[in-house]
Amino acid sequence: MLAPFAAPRLLRSCLDLLTSVIAYLGLSAAAYVAAGVSPWLALALTPLCAVFLLRTYIVFHDCSHGSFMRSRRANAWWGTLCGLLVLAPFTRWRHDHAVHHATSGDLDRRGIGDLPTLTVAEYRARGPRGRLAYRALRNPAVMFGLGPVVAMIVGPRIVARGAPARMRNSVLRTDLALAVIAGVLIWRLRAPSLLLVWAPSALLAGAAGIWLFYVQHQFEEAYWQRSDRWTYADAALRGSSFLRLPRALQFCTGNIGYHHVHHLSVRIPNYNLQRAHEDNPVFGCVPTLSLADGLRAVRLKLWDEQRNRLVTFAEARAPAA
């Protein structure tokens, strides 16, 4: 059913590169020039830089699924290049994200490529320190403030203990390449201006990306099941939201709001997701969130297996009806 939408188009992919990677690099250069005039002028370009860095992340994401270009080698090449811009080791991230797709909504296989989520029973079984740590982790200030630092800067630099050589090399080579690029840029440009141009837009794009990832799977009537009752199709159609955004925000986020389509068929490039959704009636009953719904969903913290929905901490204290 979705096969006709799973064919990348070279010209359309090139347009995506123009309105993501090229636009981000061009605006970053403009912001650096502006910083020589006034730091406030450079900061004024931060939201635009963040938009096109977020779109660069969408290209990187599509490359990891092999859906951006027809050639596997081209996907790996562009994915590695975009990975340097979003600070992510392509091979390791591709693996972790594939695990996310294979386990999303499975209560027995949490922990890789997803946002840590406890059930009500698991939360109650924790001691005071464990509960405090989980509350801190799910606090919006931590998720969207410190989250981008951990997710973009710290986490991808670390080689997991016992990681296969392919994963370890992916991290080490990316770290080395980023160190060389950073060294050259600091040597050729002024470090304070460079930091002023890069850091605010990267952190803003990172915060937006974490929020998008959150609302794609963390909403009230989400889908979580134990492994013996979990199915891939249900996880896609019931556990991945359709985030209905205004057209401008849809462009800024690279159509990732059509996340239910993406989870059902990862080979569909971002620019075909809307057509796939509109042309197939199977998507008529998927969970649909407005922008306001997505913002309100941040208050949800725990999965209640009795109520079969995500609940707030306050709701978790109340007995199920």
C-alpha positions, 0 to 999 in steps of 0.5 A: 500500500505504501510502496509507491511513496517509498521511492526517493526522487533525486531532484526532490532530495537535492531540494531538501539538501538546499533547504537544510544543509546548504541553508544552514551553512549559509546562514551560519556564515552570515551570522558569523559576519553579523557577529563582527558588527553586533552580537545582537545581530548574530543572535537575531539569526539564531531562530533561522539557523535552528530551523535549518539545522533541524531540517538537516537533522531530518535529512540525517534521519532519512539517510539512516533509514536509507530513504533519502537517496536510492543509493545505499552509498549515497545515503551513508555519505550524506548521513555521515556529512550531516552527522558532523553538523548535528554532532552524531556518529552516523553508524552508531545512531543508525543502529540505535534508531533502528532499535527504537523502531523495533521496540517502540511501545514495548514495555519489556524492551525499553532503554535504547533510542527512547525517552526513559519512561516508567510504569506507575508500579515501577515508580512506586517501587523506587526509593526516594532517591530513585523517584527524585532522579526520575522526576528530575529527568522528566522535568521540562527544564531538564528535558529541554534545557540540559537535554540537548547538551546531553543528547547532542554534545555529551552522549554521542561522544561516549563509546559504550562499554562492550560496543562492537568495533563498528560502533566504536569506530563510528564514535571515535572517527566522528569525535576525531573529525569534529575535533579537527573541524573545531580546531580549524574553525577556532584557529581561523575564526574568533572562538567567542564569535564562533561559539555565539553563532553555533551554540544558541541555534544548536541548543534551540534546534536540539530542544525542538527536536527533543520536544518533537520526539517526545510528543511523537510517542508520549501522549495520553492514549499512547501505545505500550504493551508487554512483548507478548501482546506488542505488534509493530503495526499497532505500535506505528498506528496507535503509538505514533502520533500525527502532529498536525502543525501549521504549514510553516512549522511543518516545513521547519520540522521536515514533515516529521509530524506524520510520524505514524506513516514513518513508523509504519514504513521507514523507507518513505522520504520525509517529502512523501509522508504527507501524500502517503497520509492523505492518500490512504484511509488507514490513517484516518483513525490515528492519534492526532495532536494539535500544537496545543495538545503537544505542549500539554503532553509534556505534563504526562510522566508515567504509564499506567498499566491499569488505566492503559494511558500515560498519566501525570504524577498527580494522577498516579497518586490517585487510585484507578477508577 
